[in-house]
Amino acid sequence: MGGGGEHVEDFRTKVWSMTGGPNCRPKYWRRNTAIAMAGIFLVCIPIAIKSAQLEQRPHHPVRPIPSQLWCKNFGNKEY
């Protein structure tokens, strides 16, 4: 039932994974990481800018909110 010792092979070498397996060291990992981070920033920065433009609060907040620093829809900031 145990299968014997005939086929003693590490199964991890045959398993596919997103990270590339147990011994993954991609050749250009620094470049790939830099490209991925630049892509994330290129997507997130315009979204954050548009979000700040569209932000509206019908009631004054009880305590200061970080977006009050850059949101132009707040008026005076004396809370």
N, C-alpha and C positions, 0 to 999 in steps of 0.2 A: 504494500500500500504506500510505502514511503517513496517509491520510485527508484530506489537504489542510488548508487553513486555514479551511474553511467553518464548522466546528463547534468553534471554539475557545472552550470554556467550562470554567470551573474545576469539576472533578468533586467537589471537597470540599464544595461547597455543597449537593450532593444526597445526601451520605453521612450516614446516621443513625448517631449514636453515643450511648452512655450519658451522656457529658459534655455533649452538646448541640452538637457540631460545632466548627469551627475558631474561630468568633467568639462563643463563648457567654459571656454575662454575665447570669445570671438576676437578676431584679429583687430578689428577697428571699433572696439567697444567705446572708446572715448569719443570718437567722431560720431558714432551712432547716438550716444547719449546727448551730445551737444545738439545734434540735429533734432532729436525728439524734444529737448527742452526749448529750443528756439521755436519749434512748431507750437508747443503748448502756450508760450508767451504770445506768439502772434495771434492765437485764437482768443486767449483770455483777456488781453489788454483792451481790445475794442469792445468786448462784452462788458467789461468793468466801466469803461467810459460811458457807454450807452446807458448802463444801469444807473450811473450817477446823474445823468441828464434826466432820466425818467422818474427818478425817485421823488415821491410826494408823501408827506405825512400830514393827515388832517388834524392831528392833535400834537401838542408839544410833548416831547418825551420826558419821562420822570427823571432820568439821569442822562448824562451826555452819551451820545452814540458816535463812534468813530467816523461814520459817513457824514456827520455834521461839518467836518473840517473841509470837505471838498464839494458837498452838495450845495448848489446855488438856490435851491427852492426853500431854504429854511428861514430866510429873513434874518432877524437879529438872533444872536446865539447866547443870550444872557439867561441861562437857566440855573 
